[in-house]
Amino acid sequence: MADALPDAAMDAVQKRLMFDDECILVDENDQVVGHESKYNCHLMENIESKNWLHRAFSVFLFNSKYELLLQQRSATKVTFPLVWTNTCCSHPLYRESELIEDDALGARNAAQRKLLDELGIPAEDVPVDQFTPLGRMLYKAPSDGIWGEHELDYLLFIVRDVKVNPNPDEVADVKYVNKEQLKELLRKADAGEEGLKLSPWFRLVVDNFLFKWWDHVENGTLKEAADMKTIHKLT
């Protein structure tokens, strides 16, 4: 199957990650059922025919002014290149430290790893015990006909002032936004202005949770908003 697909056009870094990274396959109740390469997990053919679902995480990092750090995905990303999204979005891998389910520790360990990989944020700036897991959502989103996402996504919030040094293989641009600036970004994306696009998972979080959770960030009451028992099935 791989030979029939246009891997030759893939950026070398992204190609290595697609074949080397082993994602965690889960059922709709978030029970581990196996593992597959990132490549195989993101082929729409497998998502549609085998209903493969993998575990993911999305980090929302706020600074001490309660501004949210956004990133624009690099042009070489296989899925959703150049779209704007939340701080960091990736996958816990099928390895001991990232399979730990107690208090979402595996997802938090993976988040710390990817914040360094993508944004150059040192581990000491984002201690794993400072992430607050707020919820889980399940969604499916095609990217370009060949690639897509089908994820059970852990939503992790953290409030820290950090040093950012984006990795150009992963990130094209970054910016902090307050609530009003994010609303303007949403307006431009909806109007098709400036070619601005948002990732589907970020938009689902924005439309369903983000602004009420942001109030909790500002009030220091994030833990009160947490609900890790429910899996929100969103489209």
N, CA, C and O of each residue as an XYZ file, in Angstrom:
940
protein
N       0.833     -1.197      0.000
C       0.000      0.000      0.000
C       0.869      1.248      0.000
O       0.591      2.199     -0.730
N       1.941      1.249      0.831
C       2.781      2.441      0.915
C       3.394      2.792     -0.428
O       3.557      3.968     -0.754
N       3.740      1.753     -1.226
C       4.396      2.020     -2.506
C       3.495      2.787     -3.469
O       3.978      3.471     -4.372
N       2.197      2.669     -3.272
C       1.264      3.315     -4.199
C       0.995      4.761     -3.831
O       0.301      5.473     -4.556
N       1.543      5.196     -2.706
C       1.247      6.536     -2.216
C       2.444      7.452     -2.412
O       3.575      6.981     -2.537
N       2.204      8.750     -2.439
C       3.252      9.690     -2.812
C       4.226     10.017     -1.677
O       4.426     11.187     -1.349
N       4.845      8.969     -1.065
C       5.796      9.285      0.000
C       7.019     10.017     -0.538
O       7.669     10.757      0.201
N       7.331      9.826     -1.782
C       8.546     10.426     -2.339
C       8.516     11.942     -2.213
O       9.563     12.583     -2.119
N       7.322     12.513     -2.211
C       7.191     13.967     -2.113
C       7.272     14.453     -0.671
O       7.315     15.657     -0.419
N       7.294     13.518      0.272
C       7.279     13.873      1.684
C       8.617     14.444      2.119
O       9.673     13.959      1.712
N       8.568     15.470      2.942
C       9.763     15.997      3.592
C      10.443     14.875      4.377
O       9.765     14.048      4.987
N      11.786     14.841      4.365
C      12.540     13.733      4.976
C      12.260     13.617      6.474
O      12.129     12.511      6.997
N      12.168     14.754      7.164
C      11.912     14.716      8.607
C      10.527     14.141      8.879
O      10.360     13.284      9.747
N       9.528     14.625      8.124
C       8.169     14.137      8.333
C       8.050     12.662      7.958
O       7.313     11.912      8.599
N       8.774     12.251      6.923
C       8.724     10.852      6.510
C       9.278      9.945      7.613
O       8.711      8.892      7.903
N      10.392     10.367      8.224
C      10.976      9.576      9.308
C       9.981      9.445     10.457
O       9.787      8.353     10.990
N       9.351     10.552     10.839
C       8.390     10.512     11.935
C       7.189      9.639     11.593
O       6.677      8.911     12.444
N       6.744      9.717     10.339
C       5.567      8.946      9.923
C       5.810      7.445     10.036
O       4.896      6.690     10.368
N       7.031      7.012      9.763
C       7.307      5.576      9.790
C       7.883      5.105     11.118
O       7.676      3.952     11.494
N       8.601      5.966     11.840
C       9.247      5.539     13.086
C       8.326      5.632     14.292
O       8.420      4.806     15.199
N       7.437      6.622     14.320
C       6.580      6.821     15.488
C       5.437      5.812     15.493
O       4.731      5.658     14.497
N       5.260      5.123     16.627
C       4.183      4.154     16.786
C       3.093      4.758     17.661
O       3.287      4.975     18.857
N       1.948      5.024     17.051
C       0.817      5.574     17.791
C       0.076      4.474     18.550
O       0.197      3.290     18.235
N      -0.689      4.888     19.550
C      -1.458      3.963     20.391
C      -2.866      3.847     19.820
O      -3.610      4.828     19.803
N      -3.235      2.664     19.357
C      -4.601      2.431     18.888
C      -5.513      2.177     20.081
O      -5.165      1.427     20.992
N      -6.689      2.810     20.066
C      -7.661      2.636     21.145
C      -9.038      2.412     20.554
O      -9.281      2.691     19.380
N      -9.946      1.899     21.397
C     -11.345      1.848     20.968
C     -12.037      3.137     21.429
O     -11.392      4.027     21.984
N     -13.338      3.231     21.199
C     -14.040      4.481     21.499
C     -14.202      4.735     22.990
O     -14.645      5.808     23.398
N     -13.839      3.732     23.813
C     -13.818      3.917     25.265
C     -12.404      4.177     25.780
O     -12.161      4.159     26.987
N     -11.468      4.419     24.850
C     -10.078      4.739     25.180
C      -9.329      3.555     25.774
O      -8.375      3.736     26.531
N      -9.761      2.333     25.430
C      -9.024      1.140     25.842
C      -7.998      0.797     24.756
O      -8.331      0.772     23.571
N      -6.758      0.536     25.158
C      -5.701      0.244     24.188
C      -5.989     -1.082     23.500
O      -6.251     -2.093     24.152
N      -5.935     -1.061     22.160
C      -6.195     -2.277     21.377
C      -5.014     -2.653     20.483
O      -5.061     -3.670     19.791
N      -3.950     -1.835     20.492
C      -2.788     -2.160     19.661
C      -1.965     -0.925     19.369
O      -2.065      0.086     20.064
N      -1.156     -1.018     18.340
C      -0.333      0.138     17.932
C      -0.054      0.026     16.440
O      -0.029     -1.067     15.873
N       0.153      1.174     15.824
C       0.437      1.248     14.389
C       1.312      2.465     14.135
O       1.354      3.389     14.947
N       2.009      2.462     13.006
C       2.833      3.611     12.648
C       1.958      4.849     12.472
O       0.779      4.758     12.131
N       2.563      5.998     12.713
C       1.867      7.269     12.478
C       1.369      7.318     11.027
O       0.281      7.825     10.755
N       2.173      6.790     10.103
C       1.815      6.749      8.682
C       0.482      6.013      8.493
O      -0.452      6.545      7.895
N       0.412      4.782      9.015
C      -0.787      3.977      8.805
C      -2.006      4.564      9.521
O      -3.129      4.463      9.027
N      -1.782      5.172     10.680
C      -2.899      5.735     11.452
C      -3.534      6.939     10.769
O      -4.695      7.259     11.025
N      -2.774      7.610      9.896
C      -3.269      8.842      9.292
C      -3.718      8.675      7.841
O      -4.090      9.656      7.197
N      -3.690      7.461      7.324
C      -4.238      7.197      5.996
C      -5.762      7.113      6.093
O      -6.293      6.286      6.834
N      -6.456      7.956      5.354
C      -7.921      7.924      5.406
C      -8.462      6.556      5.008
O      -9.519      6.143      5.484
N      -7.745      5.854      4.141
C      -8.177      4.503      3.747
C      -8.298      3.599      4.973
O      -9.262      2.842      5.094
N      -7.320      3.676      5.883
C      -7.369      2.855      7.094
C      -8.394      3.377      8.085
O      -9.075      2.597      8.752
N      -8.504      4.690      8.182
C      -9.486      5.284      9.091
C     -10.890      4.860      8.689
O     -11.710      4.512      9.538
N     -11.161      4.891      7.390
C     -12.510      4.574      6.912
C     -12.784      3.070      6.893
O     -13.856      2.632      7.309
N     -11.823      2.276      6.414
C     -12.095      0.837      6.243
C     -11.891      0.044      7.532
O     -12.585     -0.945      7.767
N     -10.935      0.475      8.378
C     -10.625     -0.273      9.600
C     -11.083      0.451     10.859
O     -11.001     -0.084     11.964
N     -11.566      1.673     10.676
C     -12.015      2.496     11.803
C     -10.920      2.676     12.852
O     -11.209      2.749     14.046
N      -9.657      2.749     12.407
C      -8.560      2.924     13.349
C      -8.662      4.281     14.032
O      -8.859      5.312     13.389
N      -8.525      4.250     15.329
C      -8.608      5.426     16.188
C      -7.351      5.441     17.056
O      -6.991      4.423     17.647
N      -6.688      6.582     17.132
C      -5.465      6.621     17.943
C      -5.543      7.732     18.982
O      -6.289      8.701     18.842
N      -4.742      7.550     20.029
C      -4.706      8.511     21.130
C      -3.880      9.724     20.718
O      -2.884      9.588     20.007
N      -4.289     10.898     21.159
C      -3.590     12.143     20.843
C      -3.670     13.062     22.058
O      -4.337     12.754     23.046
N      -2.978     14.198     21.965
C      -3.128     15.232     22.988
C      -3.070     16.592     22.320
O      -2.482     16.747     21.250
N      -3.676     17.562     22.953
C      -3.612     18.952     22.518
C      -3.284     19.812     23.725
O      -4.016     19.814     24.715
N      -2.169     20.549     23.638
C      -1.739     21.432     24.726
C      -2.219     22.850     24.459
O      -2.130     23.351     23.338
N      -2.730     23.489     25.511
C      -3.095     24.905     25.493
C      -2.249     25.578     26.573
O      -2.525     25.448     27.766
N      -1.216     26.298     26.136
C      -0.284     26.935     27.059
C      -0.573     28.425     27.133
O      -0.617     29.113     26.113
N      -0.768     28.912     28.343
C      -1.036     30.326     28.598
C       0.148     30.925     29.356
O       0.765     30.258     30.186
N       0.457     32.184     29.064
C       1.481     32.871     29.843
C       0.846     33.520     31.078
O      -0.353     33.371     31.312
N       1.649     34.238     31.863
C       1.132     34.808     33.109
C       0.159     35.963     32.870
O      -0.499     36.422     33.804
N       0.066     36.440     31.613
C      -0.956     37.436     31.261
C      -2.230     36.753     30.749
O      -3.165     37.418     30.302
N      -2.254     35.417     30.819
C      -3.384     34.595     30.384
C      -3.637     34.727     28.884
O      -4.775     34.660     28.420
N      -2.543     34.917     28.138
C      -2.609     34.859     26.676
C      -2.268     33.438     26.233
O      -1.399     32.787     26.813
N      -2.963     32.965     25.196
C      -2.786     31.616     24.685
C      -1.751     31.603     23.570
O      -1.812     32.419     22.650
N      -0.797     30.672     23.651
C       0.219     30.514     22.610
C      -0.339     29.646     21.486
O      -0.725     28.498     21.706
N      -0.375     30.211     20.277
C      -0.798     29.486     19.078
C       0.413     29.189     18.209
O       1.418     29.898     18.262
N       0.307     28.129     17.405
C       1.326     27.860     16.400
C       0.681     27.679     15.037
O      -0.459     27.229     14.920
N       1.441     28.041     14.006
C       1.067     27.703     12.631
C       1.917     26.512     12.217
O       3.146     26.565     12.275
N       1.259     25.441     11.800
C       1.981     24.226     11.424
C       2.836     24.479     10.184
O       2.466     25.273      9.319
N       3.973     23.804     10.106
C       4.901     24.047      8.997
C       4.294     23.612      7.666
O       3.342     22.833      7.624
N       4.862     24.129      6.589
C       4.393     23.789      5.238
C       4.677     22.340      4.888
O       4.062     21.792      3.973
N       5.613     21.702      5.613
C       5.992     20.325      5.278
C       5.196     19.283      6.055
O       5.378     18.085      5.838
N       4.310     19.720      6.962
C       3.503     18.750      7.706
C       2.633     17.969      6.729
O       2.099     18.532      5.773
N       2.494     16.670      6.978
C       1.722     15.810      6.072
C       0.226     16.098      6.195
O      -0.483     16.151      5.191
N      -0.247     16.284      7.418
C      -1.654     16.629      7.615
C      -1.773     18.093      8.033
O      -1.043     18.567      8.903
N      -2.687     18.782      7.412
C      -3.040     20.163      7.747
C      -1.836     21.114      7.783
O      -1.616     21.788      8.790
N      -1.058     21.175      6.698
C       0.059     22.123      6.657
C      -0.441     23.568      6.673
O      -1.474     23.893      6.088
N       0.312     24.418      7.353
C       0.114     25.875      7.403
C      -1.180     26.318      8.080
O      -1.542     27.492      7.998
N      -1.880     25.406      8.745
C      -3.050     25.852      9.504
C      -2.604     26.332     10.880
O      -1.600     25.863     11.415
N      -3.357     27.265     11.445
C      -3.121     27.719     12.808
C      -3.850     26.801     13.774
O      -4.941     26.309     13.488
N      -3.225     26.582     14.927
C      -3.801     25.657     15.893
C      -3.332     26.033     17.290
O      -2.623     27.022     17.477
N      -3.736     25.231     18.267
C      -3.313     25.477     19.645
C      -1.815     25.223     19.806
O      -1.133     24.890     18.837
N      -1.315     25.376     21.004
C       0.124     25.426     21.244
C       0.874     24.241     20.662
O       1.904     24.413     20.010
N       0.365     23.048     20.892
C       1.066     21.832     20.451
C       0.056     20.698     20.376
O      -0.758     20.524     21.282
N       0.109     19.928     19.297
C      -0.824     18.822     19.082
C      -0.017     17.639     18.546
O       0.666     17.762     17.528
N      -0.093     16.508     19.220
C       0.656     15.347     18.735
C       0.094     14.087     19.384
O      -1.088     14.037     19.724
N       0.936     13.071     19.558
C       0.472     11.762     20.005
C       1.373     11.194     21.096
O       2.597     11.261     20.985
N       0.777     10.636     22.150
C       1.562      9.746     22.991
C       1.989      8.546     22.130
O       1.214      8.067     21.302
N       3.195      8.075     22.325
C       3.681      6.943     21.535
C       3.554      5.646     22.327
O       3.378      5.647     23.545
N       3.650      4.538     21.588
C       3.512      3.221     22.205
C       4.832      2.870     22.901
O       5.623      2.060     22.418
N       5.031      3.508     24.044
C       6.225      3.283     24.869
C       5.787      3.392     26.319
O       4.775      4.022     26.627
N       6.547      2.783     27.197
C       6.111      2.638     28.589
C       5.722      3.970     29.232
O       4.676      4.065     29.874
N       6.557      4.999     29.062
C       6.324      6.271     29.754
C       5.098      7.007     29.239
O       4.547      7.861     29.933
N       4.663      6.677     28.012
C       3.537      7.404     27.418
C       2.258      6.568     27.346
O       1.245      7.010     26.804
N       2.321      5.353     27.899
C       1.130      4.508     28.010
C       0.493      4.592     29.392
O      -0.562      4.002     29.622
N       1.129      5.327     30.323
C       0.623      5.399     31.697
C      -0.709      6.151     31.705
O      -0.783      7.300     31.271
N      -1.750      5.499     32.197
C      -3.091      6.087     32.142
C      -3.463      6.840     33.411
O      -4.350      7.692     33.364
N      -2.826      6.565     34.539
C      -3.170      7.233     35.788
C      -2.996      8.737     35.646
O      -1.907      9.220     35.337
N      -4.078      9.473     35.874
C      -4.061     10.935     35.813
C      -3.474     11.446     34.493
O      -2.829     12.493     34.447
N      -3.716     10.673     33.414
C      -3.260     11.055     32.064
C      -1.754     11.308     32.010
O      -1.290     12.155     31.246
N      -0.984     10.566     32.832
C       0.460     10.826     32.901
C       1.158     10.538     31.579
O       2.090     11.253     31.211
N       0.729      9.503     30.856
C       1.347      9.215     29.560
C       1.198     10.362     28.588
O       2.146     10.726     27.892
N       0.002     10.933     28.542
C      -0.236     12.078     27.652
C       0.567     13.293     28.113
O       1.079     14.046     27.285
N       0.679     13.488     29.422
C       1.446     14.628     29.930
C       2.941     14.460     29.635
O       3.623     15.428     29.297
N       3.445     13.231     29.765
C       4.846     12.983     29.404
C       5.090     13.270     27.924
O       6.103     13.865     27.556
N       4.151     12.842     27.080
C       4.284     13.075     25.638
C       4.225     14.567     25.326
O       4.941     15.052     24.450
N       3.369     15.291     26.046
C       3.241     16.731     25.814
C       4.553     17.442     26.130
O       4.985     18.312     25.374
N       5.184     17.079     27.234
C       6.465     17.687     27.586
C       7.509     17.402     26.503
O       8.283     18.286     26.136
N       7.529     16.172     25.994
C       8.480     15.787     24.933
C       8.256     16.611     23.675
O       9.213     17.114     23.085
N       6.995     16.756     23.255
C       6.721     17.440     21.979
C       6.838     18.953     22.085
O       7.145     19.609     21.090
N       6.604     19.524     23.256
C       6.822     20.968     23.407
C       8.293     21.305     23.181
O       8.613     22.373     22.657
N       9.179     20.408     23.569
C      10.601     20.596     23.275
C      10.870     20.382     21.790
O      11.546     21.192     21.157
N      10.340     19.288     21.230
C      10.584     18.964     19.810
C      10.085     20.061     18.881
O      10.785     20.454     17.947
N       8.878     20.557     19.135
C       8.241     21.484     18.196
C       8.582     22.948     18.472
O       8.803     23.728     17.547
N       8.622     23.306     19.741
C       8.720     24.718     20.104
C       9.988     25.054     20.883
O      10.191     26.200     21.284
N      10.839     24.051     21.095
C      12.083     24.296     21.810
C      11.882     24.696     23.253
O      12.764     25.324     23.840
N      10.738     24.351     23.848
C      10.464     24.715     25.242
C      11.112     23.677     26.150
O      10.742     22.504     26.094
N      12.072     24.077     26.988
C      12.779     23.106     27.832
C      11.838     22.412     28.808
O      10.852     22.993     29.262
N      12.156     21.164     29.121
C      11.306     20.379     30.027
C      11.112     21.074     31.364
O      10.032     21.000     31.950
N      12.161     21.759     31.860
C      12.022     22.406     33.170
C      11.040     23.568     33.138
O      10.548     23.987     34.187
N      10.742     24.103     31.938
C       9.735     25.165     31.816
C       8.313     24.622     31.892
O       7.380     25.359     32.209
N       8.148     23.339     31.601
C       6.801     22.734     31.568
C       6.802     21.402     32.331
O       6.664     20.342     31.721
N       6.958     21.450     33.659
C       6.953     20.210     34.449
C       5.659     19.443     34.242
O       4.585     20.036     34.144
N       5.768     18.117     34.175
C       4.568     17.324     33.873
C       3.483     17.510     34.924
O       2.300     17.371     34.615
N       3.864     17.825     36.169
C       2.839     17.981     37.203
C       2.104     19.312     37.106
O       1.167     19.557     37.867
N       2.516     20.176     36.177
C       1.848     21.464     35.990
C       0.766     21.425     34.912
O       0.007     22.383     34.767
N       0.686     20.329     34.155
C      -0.386     20.186     33.163
C      -1.677     19.784     33.875
O      -1.668     18.911     34.743
N      -2.779     20.420     33.505
C      -4.096     20.018     34.009
C      -4.870     19.354     32.877
O      -5.252     20.027     31.920
N      -5.113     18.023     32.967
C      -5.968     17.367     31.971
C      -7.421     17.783     32.210
O      -7.972     17.546     33.286
N      -8.034     18.403     31.203
C      -9.384     18.941     31.388
C     -10.468     18.057     30.799
O     -11.596     18.055     31.292
N     -10.145     17.298     29.743
C     -11.173     16.476     29.130
C     -10.613     15.669     27.983
O      -9.443     15.791     27.623
N     -11.479     14.833     27.411
C     -11.128     14.034     26.236
C     -12.200     14.213     25.169
O     -13.390     14.270     25.479
N     -11.773     14.300     23.907
C     -12.747     14.370     22.818
C     -12.337     13.401     21.704
O     -11.154     13.145     21.475
N     -13.339     12.884     21.033
C     -13.138     11.977     19.906
C     -13.659     12.668     18.656
O     -14.796     13.138     18.632
N     -12.827     12.733     17.614
C     -13.255     13.403     16.384
C     -12.570     12.743     15.191
O     -11.580     12.026     15.333
N     -13.127     13.009     14.014
C     -12.558     12.536     12.741
C     -12.516     13.713     11.781
O     -13.475     14.479     11.684
N     -11.387     13.857     11.062
C     -11.257     14.993     10.148
C     -10.352     14.626      8.973
O      -9.156     14.407      9.170
N     -10.901     14.553      7.742
C     -10.042     14.354      6.575
C      -9.208     15.595      6.298
O      -9.651     16.718      6.541
N      -7.985     15.385      5.784
C      -7.105     16.518      5.478
C      -7.116     16.840      3.988
O      -7.450     17.957      3.593
N      -6.745     15.848      3.153
C      -6.605     16.165      1.721
C      -7.051     15.029      0.810
O      -6.689     15.012     -0.366
N      -7.826     14.086      1.322
C      -8.248     12.956      0.507
C      -7.420     11.713      0.762
O      -7.948     10.602      0.721
N      -6.131     11.880      1.025
C      -5.256     10.744      1.343
C      -5.066     10.640      2.855
O      -5.128      9.554      3.432
N      -4.835     11.781      3.475
C      -4.496     11.821      4.896
C      -5.640     12.406      5.710
O      -6.484     13.141      5.198
N      -5.644     12.056      7.004
C      -6.639     12.621      7.897
C      -6.339     12.280      9.342
O      -5.291     11.719      9.662
N      -7.278     12.629     10.211
C      -7.147     12.367     11.636
C      -8.376     11.616     12.125
O      -9.497     11.882     11.692
N      -8.150     10.680     13.028
C      -9.225     10.052     13.792
C      -8.643      9.819     15.172
O      -7.927      8.845     15.406
N      -8.961     10.728     16.085
C      -8.210     10.800     17.330
C      -9.115     10.834     18.552
O     -10.224     11.366     18.525
N      -8.599     10.247     19.620
C      -9.144     10.419     20.946
C      -8.150     11.326     21.669
O      -7.073     10.897     22.082
N      -8.541     12.580     21.806
C      -7.622     13.677     22.093
C      -7.738     14.115     23.558
O      -8.815     14.481     24.028
N      -6.598     14.069     24.270
C      -6.519     14.558     25.646
C      -6.238     16.061     25.611
O      -5.279     16.496     24.974
N      -7.058     16.844     26.285
C      -6.931     18.302     26.264
C      -6.231     18.744     27.542
O      -6.773     18.623     28.641
N      -5.009     19.263     27.376
C      -4.119     19.573     28.493
C      -3.875     21.076     28.565
O      -3.455     21.684     27.580
N      -4.132     21.675     29.718
C      -3.904     23.110     29.915
C      -2.727     23.316     30.857
O      -2.506     22.525     31.775
N      -1.975     24.387     30.620
C      -0.845     24.726     31.482
C      -0.645     26.239     31.431
O      -0.756     26.856     30.372
N      -0.351     26.822     32.581
C      -0.065     28.255     32.671
C       1.386     28.416     33.107
O       1.729     28.152     34.260
N       2.237     28.851     32.177
C       3.668     29.008     32.449
C       4.228     30.073     31.520
O       3.797     30.191     30.373
N       5.178     30.840     32.009
C       5.979     31.696     31.138
C       7.153     30.858     30.645
O       7.906     30.309     31.450
N       7.311     30.758     29.337
C       8.296     29.836     28.762
C       9.158     30.543     27.721
O       8.802     31.593     27.186
N      10.298     29.926     27.459
C      11.152     30.356     26.356
C      10.776     29.524     25.133
O      10.703     28.298     25.212
N      10.539     30.188     24.004
C      10.082     29.498     22.793
C      11.133     29.651     21.700
O      11.591     30.756     21.409
N      11.505     28.527     21.101
C      12.472     28.513     19.995
C      11.971     27.512     18.954
O      12.429     26.369     18.928
N      11.027     27.934     18.090
C      10.327     26.983     17.217
C      11.256     26.212     16.282
O      12.231     26.749     15.757
N      10.922     24.942     16.093
C      11.609     24.061     15.156
C      10.951     24.252     13.776
O       9.776     23.925     13.614
N      11.692     24.779     12.776
C      11.065     25.078     11.479
C      10.551     23.841     10.754
O       9.717     23.964      9.857
N      11.028     22.651     11.117
C      10.482     21.435     10.519
C       9.049     21.169     10.982
O       8.304     20.436     10.331
N       8.675     21.769     12.105
C       7.359     21.521     12.687
C       6.457     22.755     12.677
O       5.239     22.639     12.537
N       7.058     23.932     12.826
C       6.285     25.139     13.117
C       6.714     26.268     12.177
O       7.901     26.569     12.051
N       5.725     26.887     11.517
C       6.018     28.013     10.618
C       6.018     29.344     11.353
O       6.770     30.250     10.996
N       5.167     29.470     12.394
C       5.048     30.748     13.091
C       4.377     30.493     14.440
O       3.735     29.462     14.636
N       4.532     31.441     15.368
C       3.870     31.373     16.671
C       3.376     32.767     17.042
O       3.904     33.774     16.570
N       2.355     32.809     17.893
C       1.937     34.087     18.463
C       1.058     33.839     19.679
O       0.361     32.829     19.775
N       1.113     34.794     20.606
C       0.211     34.790     21.748
C      -1.019     35.626     21.406
O      -0.919     36.659     20.745
N      -2.181     35.160     21.869
C      -3.417     35.914     21.650
C      -4.211     35.988     22.947
O      -4.204     35.057     23.751
N      -4.904     37.125     23.136
C      -5.900     37.202     24.198
C      -7.255     36.781     23.622
O      -7.348     36.430     22.446
N      -8.282     36.816     24.432
C      -9.593     36.341     23.967
C     -10.083     37.125     22.750
O     -10.575     36.539     21.786
N      -9.948     38.438     22.798
C     -10.459     39.253     21.694
C      -9.664     39.021     20.416
O     -10.233     38.995     19.324
N      -8.377     38.855     20.546
C      -7.548     38.576     19.354
C      -7.892     37.219     18.761
O      -7.886     37.061     17.540
N      -8.190     36.239     19.602
C      -8.601     34.938     19.075
C      -9.942     35.049     18.363
O     -10.137     34.436     17.313
N     -10.860     35.817     18.915
C     -12.161     35.993     18.259
C     -11.999     36.643     16.885
O     -12.722     36.303     15.949
N     -11.064     37.566     16.764
C     -10.796     38.188     15.459
C     -10.190     37.170     14.497
O     -10.499     37.174     13.305
N      -9.324     36.300     15.017
C      -8.747     35.231     14.195
C      -9.853     34.303     13.680
O      -9.841     33.904     12.516
N     -10.795     33.967     14.540
C     -11.920     33.119     14.142
C     -12.751     33.795     13.065
O     -13.175     33.160     12.100
N     -12.981     35.103     13.243
C     -13.764     35.844     12.252
C     -13.088     35.812     10.889
O     -13.743     35.581      9.873
N     -11.771     36.044     10.863
C     -11.031     36.031      9.592
C     -11.066     34.648      8.956
O     -11.236     34.528      7.742
N     -10.908     33.610      9.758
C     -10.942     32.246      9.215
C     -12.308     31.946      8.622
O     -12.401     31.351      7.548
N     -13.373     32.353      9.312
C     -14.732     32.109      8.820
C     -15.006     32.884      7.538
O     -15.751     32.424      6.673
N     -14.399     34.066      7.421
C     -14.619     34.910      6.245
C     -13.655     34.576      5.106
O     -13.763     35.134      4.014
N     -12.716     33.668      5.361
C     -11.732     33.325      4.328
C     -10.731     34.425      4.058
O     -10.158     34.491      2.971
N     -10.512     35.293      5.036
C      -9.574     36.409      4.849
C      -8.132     35.952      5.070
O      -7.854     35.116      5.929
N      -7.229     36.515      4.281
C      -5.785     36.298      4.422
C      -5.397     34.829      4.293
O      -4.323     34.428      4.741
N      -6.257     34.033      3.688
C      -5.971     32.607      3.542
C      -5.839     31.875      4.858
O      -5.236     30.803      4.918
N      -6.393     32.441      5.909
C      -6.199     31.917      7.260
C      -7.081     30.698      7.503
O      -8.291     30.737      7.279
N      -6.460     29.621      7.962
C      -7.197     28.390      8.259
C      -6.829     27.903      9.655
O      -5.702     28.085     10.116
N      -7.804     27.280     10.317
C      -7.603     26.723     11.648
C      -7.734     25.207     11.586
O      -8.489     24.677     10.772
N      -7.001     24.516     12.444
C      -7.114     23.052     12.469
C      -8.503     22.656     12.957
O      -9.098     23.355     13.776
N      -9.021     21.533     12.455
C     -10.374     21.126     12.859
C     -10.475     20.807     14.338
O     -11.502     21.090     14.955
N      -9.428     20.221     14.931
C      -9.509     19.886     16.356
C      -9.490     21.157     17.214
O     -10.186     21.232     18.226
N      -8.700     22.148     16.812
C      -8.668     23.414     17.549
C     -10.038     24.083     17.483
O     -10.530     24.609     18.482
N     -10.641     24.058     16.311
C     -11.950     24.681     16.155
C     -13.004     23.980     17.020
O     -13.875     24.639     17.588
N     -12.930     22.662     17.123
C     -13.869     21.935     17.977
C     -13.707     22.332     19.441
O     -14.692     22.511     20.158
N     -12.453     22.468     19.878
C     -12.225     22.885     21.265
C     -12.721     24.310     21.485
O     -13.355     24.606     22.498
N     -12.426     25.192     20.525
C     -12.889     26.581     20.627
C     -14.412     26.633     20.728
O     -14.959     27.324     21.587
N     -15.087     25.909     19.857
C     -16.551     25.999     19.775
C     -17.257     25.344     20.961
O     -18.385     25.708     21.292
N     -16.599     24.385     21.594
C     -17.265     23.625     22.652
C     -16.792     23.936     24.074
O     -17.562     23.802     25.025
N     -15.537     24.348     24.221
C     -14.981     24.424     25.575
C     -14.141     25.669     25.883
O     -14.158     26.157     27.014
N     -13.413     26.184     24.898
C     -12.244     27.002     25.220
C     -12.559     28.245     26.036
O     -11.879     28.512     27.027
N     -13.564     29.005     25.649
C     -13.745     30.302     26.331
C     -14.190     30.139     27.779
O     -13.799     30.932     28.636
N     -15.011     29.111     28.066
C     -15.383     28.907     29.477
C     -14.188     28.379     30.262
O     -14.017     28.721     31.432
N     -13.360     27.549     29.629
C     -12.161     27.065     30.330
C     -11.166     28.211     30.536
O     -10.469     28.255     31.551
N     -11.101     29.129     29.583
C     -10.205     30.290     29.691
C     -10.569     31.116     30.923
O      -9.685     31.632     31.607
N     -11.871     31.244     31.211
C     -12.301     31.942     32.427
C     -11.711     31.264     33.666
O     -11.275     31.934     34.601
N     -11.704     29.932     33.661
C     -11.121     29.198     34.791
C      -9.610     29.429     34.881
O      -9.059     29.513     35.978
N      -8.942     29.532     33.732
C      -7.511     29.855     33.726
C      -7.283     31.175     34.460
O      -6.413     31.277     35.325
N      -8.078     32.180     34.102
C      -7.911     33.512     34.681
C      -8.270     33.548     36.158
O      -7.707     34.331     36.923
N      -9.214     32.694     36.558
C      -9.673     32.693     37.949
C      -8.899     31.720     38.834
O      -9.140     31.640     40.038
N      -7.955     30.974     38.223
C      -7.187     30.001     39.000
C      -8.000     28.813     39.462
O      -7.684     28.199     40.481
N      -9.059     28.479     38.709
C      -9.964     27.398     39.118
C     -10.028     26.280     38.076
O     -11.064     25.631     37.925
N      -8.929     26.053     37.359
C      -8.933     25.077     36.260
C      -9.393     23.693     36.702
O     -10.156     23.036     35.994
N      -8.937     23.250     37.861
C      -9.256     21.888     38.290
C     -10.765     21.685     38.443
O     -11.265     20.568     38.312
N     -11.484     22.779     38.723
C     -12.946     22.686     38.857
C     -13.614     22.370     37.522
O     -14.726     21.842     37.495
N     -12.944     22.689     36.415
C     -13.522     22.471     35.088
C     -13.241     21.074     34.546
O     -13.826     20.666     33.542
N     -12.347     20.340     35.206
C     -11.888     19.056     34.650
C     -12.987     18.001     34.679
O     -13.720     17.861     35.657
N     -13.077     17.263     33.575
C     -13.963     16.099     33.473
C     -13.271     15.085     32.573
O     -13.412     15.113     31.351
N     -12.521     14.190     33.206
C     -11.786     13.183     32.430
C     -12.563     11.875     32.314
O     -12.063     10.916     31.726
N     -13.762     11.820     32.857
C     -14.563     10.594     32.742
C     -15.322     10.551     31.421
O     -15.492      9.486     30.826
N     -15.776     11.715     30.967
C     -16.569     11.786     29.746
C     -15.651     11.796     28.521
O     -14.606     12.446     28.535
N     -16.034     11.083     27.469
C     -15.379     11.209     26.169
C     -16.367     11.919     25.240
O     -17.384     11.348     24.844
N     -16.055     13.163     24.902
C     -16.969     13.956     24.085
C     -16.791     13.565     22.616
O     -15.710     13.732     22.051
N     -17.844     13.049     22.008
C     -17.783     12.646     20.600
C     -18.261     13.817     19.756
O     -19.450     14.133     19.717
N     -17.311     14.450     19.083
C     -17.589     15.702     18.364
C     -17.309     15.540     16.881
O     -16.479     14.724     16.480
N     -18.014     16.331     16.064
C     -17.757     16.312     14.608
C     -17.743     17.745     14.095
O     -17.546     17.972     12.902
